[in-house]
Amino acid sequence: MANAKAADGTSAKVAGLATQDNAVNRSNLSLLGLFGPEDSLTALVRLPSGRTRKVTRGSRLSSGRVVAIDAQGLVLNSNGETRRLAIPGS
């Protein structure tokens, strides 16, 4: 039995496993991915405006300063409060 293919050549099964409905809240800051050496990770974030931006430790965002990036996500500090952003679905 052949796999059904999407217009871009991706099988329906692979596309279904690789995507999640409503995983990213488009009105909030979202962590899209992490890359780079483990001791100096860079994060790719989606801003509420829809733009994407690469950030490193010390970067400033409207929702706070990036104080840490590790394999579990990034940590923001705003007005003395910290919060962790994880990759949606992880």
PyMOL commands that place a pseudoatom at each C-alpha (Angstrom):
pseudoatom trace, name=CA, resn=MET, resi=1, chain=A, elem=C, hetatm=0, pos=[0.000, 0.000, 0.000]
pseudoatom trace, name=CA, resn=ALA, resi=2, chain=A, elem=C, hetatm=0, pos=[1.457, 3.396, -0.990]
pseudoatom trace, name=CA, resn=ASN, resi=3, chain=A, elem=C, hetatm=0, pos=[1.558, 6.405, 1.323]
pseudoatom trace, name=CA, resn=ALA, resi=4, chain=A, elem=C, hetatm=0, pos=[-0.509, 9.407, 0.251]
pseudoatom trace, name=CA, resn=LYS, resi=5, chain=A, elem=C, hetatm=0, pos=[1.738, 12.365, -0.545]
pseudoatom trace, name=CA, resn=ALA, resi=6, chain=A, elem=C, hetatm=0, pos=[1.078, 16.032, 0.176]
pseudoatom trace, name=CA, resn=ALA, resi=7, chain=A, elem=C, hetatm=0, pos=[1.691, 18.607, -2.564]
pseudoatom trace, name=CA, resn=ASP, resi=8, chain=A, elem=C, hetatm=0, pos=[5.246, 19.141, -1.258]
pseudoatom trace, name=CA, resn=GLY, resi=9, chain=A, elem=C, hetatm=0, pos=[6.063, 15.415, -1.400]
pseudoatom trace, name=CA, resn=THR, resi=10, chain=A, elem=C, hetatm=0, pos=[5.700, 14.717, 2.339]
pseudoatom trace, name=CA, resn=SER, resi=11, chain=A, elem=C, hetatm=0, pos=[3.691, 11.622, 3.172]
pseudoatom trace, name=CA, resn=ALA, resi=12, chain=A, elem=C, hetatm=0, pos=[0.465, 12.244, 5.065]
pseudoatom trace, name=CA, resn=LYS, resi=13, chain=A, elem=C, hetatm=0, pos=[1.676, 10.074, 7.951]
pseudoatom trace, name=CA, resn=VAL, resi=14, chain=A, elem=C, hetatm=0, pos=[4.939, 12.033, 8.340]
pseudoatom trace, name=CA, resn=ALA, resi=15, chain=A, elem=C, hetatm=0, pos=[3.146, 15.381, 8.068]
pseudoatom trace, name=CA, resn=GLY, resi=16, chain=A, elem=C, hetatm=0, pos=[0.648, 14.289, 10.718]
pseudoatom trace, name=CA, resn=LEU, resi=17, chain=A, elem=C, hetatm=0, pos=[3.353, 13.188, 13.138]
pseudoatom trace, name=CA, resn=ALA, resi=18, chain=A, elem=C, hetatm=0, pos=[5.456, 16.324, 12.582]
pseudoatom trace, name=CA, resn=THR, resi=19, chain=A, elem=C, hetatm=0, pos=[2.724, 18.886, 13.205]
pseudoatom trace, name=CA, resn=GLN, resi=20, chain=A, elem=C, hetatm=0, pos=[0.455, 19.833, 16.071]
pseudoatom trace, name=CA, resn=ASP, resi=21, chain=A, elem=C, hetatm=0, pos=[-2.682, 21.949, 15.855]
pseudoatom trace, name=CA, resn=ASN, resi=22, chain=A, elem=C, hetatm=0, pos=[-2.542, 25.174, 17.889]
pseudoatom trace, name=CA, resn=ALA, resi=23, chain=A, elem=C, hetatm=0, pos=[0.895, 24.382, 19.370]
pseudoatom trace, name=CA, resn=VAL, resi=24, chain=A, elem=C, hetatm=0, pos=[1.937, 28.050, 19.210]
pseudoatom trace, name=CA, resn=ASN, resi=25, chain=A, elem=C, hetatm=0, pos=[-0.169, 30.787, 20.793]
pseudoatom trace, name=CA, resn=ARG, resi=26, chain=A, elem=C, hetatm=0, pos=[0.260, 33.515, 18.198]
pseudoatom trace, name=CA, resn=SER, resi=27, chain=A, elem=C, hetatm=0, pos=[-0.382, 36.345, 20.642]
pseudoatom trace, name=CA, resn=ASN, resi=28, chain=A, elem=C, hetatm=0, pos=[2.448, 35.341, 23.011]
pseudoatom trace, name=CA, resn=LEU, resi=29, chain=A, elem=C, hetatm=0, pos=[6.205, 34.935, 22.837]
pseudoatom trace, name=CA, resn=SER, resi=30, chain=A, elem=C, hetatm=0, pos=[6.975, 31.352, 21.735]
pseudoatom trace, name=CA, resn=LEU, resi=31, chain=A, elem=C, hetatm=0, pos=[10.166, 29.320, 21.661]
pseudoatom trace, name=CA, resn=LEU, resi=32, chain=A, elem=C, hetatm=0, pos=[10.553, 27.686, 18.242]
pseudoatom trace, name=CA, resn=GLY, resi=33, chain=A, elem=C, hetatm=0, pos=[13.919, 25.984, 18.598]
pseudoatom trace, name=CA, resn=LEU, resi=34, chain=A, elem=C, hetatm=0, pos=[17.401, 25.792, 20.081]
pseudoatom trace, name=CA, resn=PHE, resi=35, chain=A, elem=C, hetatm=0, pos=[20.693, 25.442, 18.260]
pseudoatom trace, name=CA, resn=GLY, resi=36, chain=A, elem=C, hetatm=0, pos=[24.430, 25.759, 18.676]
pseudoatom trace, name=CA, resn=PRO, resi=37, chain=A, elem=C, hetatm=0, pos=[26.944, 24.264, 21.078]
pseudoatom trace, name=CA, resn=GLU, resi=38, chain=A, elem=C, hetatm=0, pos=[25.473, 22.983, 24.343]
pseudoatom trace, name=CA, resn=ASP, resi=39, chain=A, elem=C, hetatm=0, pos=[27.486, 25.457, 26.417]
pseudoatom trace, name=CA, resn=SER, resi=40, chain=A, elem=C, hetatm=0, pos=[26.420, 28.431, 24.275]
pseudoatom trace, name=CA, resn=LEU, resi=41, chain=A, elem=C, hetatm=0, pos=[22.919, 27.757, 22.938]
pseudoatom trace, name=CA, resn=THR, resi=42, chain=A, elem=C, hetatm=0, pos=[20.994, 30.201, 20.776]
pseudoatom trace, name=CA, resn=ALA, resi=43, chain=A, elem=C, hetatm=0, pos=[17.194, 30.238, 20.712]
pseudoatom trace, name=CA, resn=LEU, resi=44, chain=A, elem=C, hetatm=0, pos=[14.813, 31.075, 17.896]
pseudoatom trace, name=CA, resn=VAL, resi=45, chain=A, elem=C, hetatm=0, pos=[11.700, 32.794, 19.224]
pseudoatom trace, name=CA, resn=ARG, resi=46, chain=A, elem=C, hetatm=0, pos=[8.480, 33.960, 17.629]
pseudoatom trace, name=CA, resn=LEU, resi=47, chain=A, elem=C, hetatm=0, pos=[7.481, 37.406, 18.851]
pseudoatom trace, name=CA, resn=PRO, resi=48, chain=A, elem=C, hetatm=0, pos=[3.816, 38.335, 19.382]
pseudoatom trace, name=CA, resn=SER, resi=49, chain=A, elem=C, hetatm=0, pos=[4.122, 40.487, 16.238]
pseudoatom trace, name=CA, resn=GLY, resi=50, chain=A, elem=C, hetatm=0, pos=[4.783, 37.332, 14.207]
pseudoatom trace, name=CA, resn=ARG, resi=51, chain=A, elem=C, hetatm=0, pos=[8.441, 38.108, 13.561]
pseudoatom trace, name=CA, resn=THR, resi=52, chain=A, elem=C, hetatm=0, pos=[11.150, 35.621, 14.469]
pseudoatom trace, name=CA, resn=ARG, resi=53, chain=A, elem=C, hetatm=0, pos=[14.370, 36.503, 16.245]
pseudoatom trace, name=CA, resn=LYS, resi=54, chain=A, elem=C, hetatm=0, pos=[17.537, 34.712, 17.322]
pseudoatom trace, name=CA, resn=VAL, resi=55, chain=A, elem=C, hetatm=0, pos=[18.385, 35.392, 20.976]
pseudoatom trace, name=CA, resn=THR, resi=56, chain=A, elem=C, hetatm=0, pos=[21.252, 34.506, 23.266]
pseudoatom trace, name=CA, resn=ARG, resi=57, chain=A, elem=C, hetatm=0, pos=[21.812, 34.854, 27.008]
pseudoatom trace, name=CA, resn=GLY, resi=58, chain=A, elem=C, hetatm=0, pos=[21.528, 38.565, 27.855]
pseudoatom trace, name=CA, resn=SER, resi=59, chain=A, elem=C, hetatm=0, pos=[19.220, 39.471, 24.959]
pseudoatom trace, name=CA, resn=ARG, resi=60, chain=A, elem=C, hetatm=0, pos=[16.391, 41.854, 25.773]
pseudoatom trace, name=CA, resn=LEU, resi=61, chain=A, elem=C, hetatm=0, pos=[12.840, 41.201, 24.662]
pseudoatom trace, name=CA, resn=SER, resi=62, chain=A, elem=C, hetatm=0, pos=[9.663, 43.132, 25.414]
pseudoatom trace, name=CA, resn=SER, resi=63, chain=A, elem=C, hetatm=0, pos=[8.709, 40.376, 27.872]
pseudoatom trace, name=CA, resn=GLY, resi=64, chain=A, elem=C, hetatm=0, pos=[12.047, 40.396, 29.709]
pseudoatom trace, name=CA, resn=ARG, resi=65, chain=A, elem=C, hetatm=0, pos=[15.740, 39.600, 29.529]
pseudoatom trace, name=CA, resn=VAL, resi=66, chain=A, elem=C, hetatm=0, pos=[17.002, 36.152, 28.543]
pseudoatom trace, name=CA, resn=VAL, resi=67, chain=A, elem=C, hetatm=0, pos=[18.925, 34.930, 31.595]
pseudoatom trace, name=CA, resn=ALA, resi=68, chain=A, elem=C, hetatm=0, pos=[19.556, 31.334, 30.522]
pseudoatom trace, name=CA, resn=ILE, resi=69, chain=A, elem=C, hetatm=0, pos=[19.180, 28.942, 27.617]
pseudoatom trace, name=CA, resn=ASP, resi=70, chain=A, elem=C, hetatm=0, pos=[19.492, 25.187, 28.104]
pseudoatom trace, name=CA, resn=ALA, resi=71, chain=A, elem=C, hetatm=0, pos=[18.205, 21.967, 26.561]
pseudoatom trace, name=CA, resn=GLN, resi=72, chain=A, elem=C, hetatm=0, pos=[14.824, 22.427, 28.286]
pseudoatom trace, name=CA, resn=GLY, resi=73, chain=A, elem=C, hetatm=0, pos=[14.207, 25.934, 26.895]
pseudoatom trace, name=CA, resn=LEU, resi=74, chain=A, elem=C, hetatm=0, pos=[14.961, 29.513, 27.792]
pseudoatom trace, name=CA, resn=VAL, resi=75, chain=A, elem=C, hetatm=0, pos=[14.507, 31.462, 31.020]
pseudoatom trace, name=CA, resn=LEU, resi=76, chain=A, elem=C, hetatm=0, pos=[13.259, 35.059, 31.014]
pseudoatom trace, name=CA, resn=ASN, resi=77, chain=A, elem=C, hetatm=0, pos=[13.501, 37.546, 33.871]
pseudoatom trace, name=CA, resn=SER, resi=78, chain=A, elem=C, hetatm=0, pos=[11.088, 40.450, 34.056]
pseudoatom trace, name=CA, resn=ASN, resi=79, chain=A, elem=C, hetatm=0, pos=[10.751, 42.709, 37.086]
pseudoatom trace, name=CA, resn=GLY, resi=80, chain=A, elem=C, hetatm=0, pos=[12.445, 40.164, 39.339]
pseudoatom trace, name=CA, resn=GLU, resi=81, chain=A, elem=C, hetatm=0, pos=[10.249, 37.251, 38.244]
pseudoatom trace, name=CA, resn=THR, resi=82, chain=A, elem=C, hetatm=0, pos=[11.573, 34.396, 36.146]
pseudoatom trace, name=CA, resn=ARG, resi=83, chain=A, elem=C, hetatm=0, pos=[9.670, 32.129, 33.820]
pseudoatom trace, name=CA, resn=ARG, resi=84, chain=A, elem=C, hetatm=0, pos=[10.691, 29.306, 31.526]
pseudoatom trace, name=CA, resn=LEU, resi=85, chain=A, elem=C, hetatm=0, pos=[9.634, 28.966, 27.898]
pseudoatom trace, name=CA, resn=ALA, resi=86, chain=A, elem=C, hetatm=0, pos=[9.748, 25.447, 26.483]
pseudoatom trace, name=CA, resn=ILE, resi=87, chain=A, elem=C, hetatm=0, pos=[9.378, 24.371, 22.884]
pseudoatom trace, name=CA, resn=PRO, resi=88, chain=A, elem=C, hetatm=0, pos=[5.661, 23.731, 22.244]
pseudoatom trace, name=CA, resn=GLY, resi=89, chain=A, elem=C, hetatm=0, pos=[4.845, 20.049, 22.414]
pseudoatom trace, name=CA, resn=SER, resi=90, chain=A, elem=C, hetatm=0, pos=[8.026, 19.094, 24.241]
for i in range(1, 90): cmd.bond("trace and resi %d" % i, "trace and resi %d" % (i + 1))
show_as sticks, trace
zoom trace
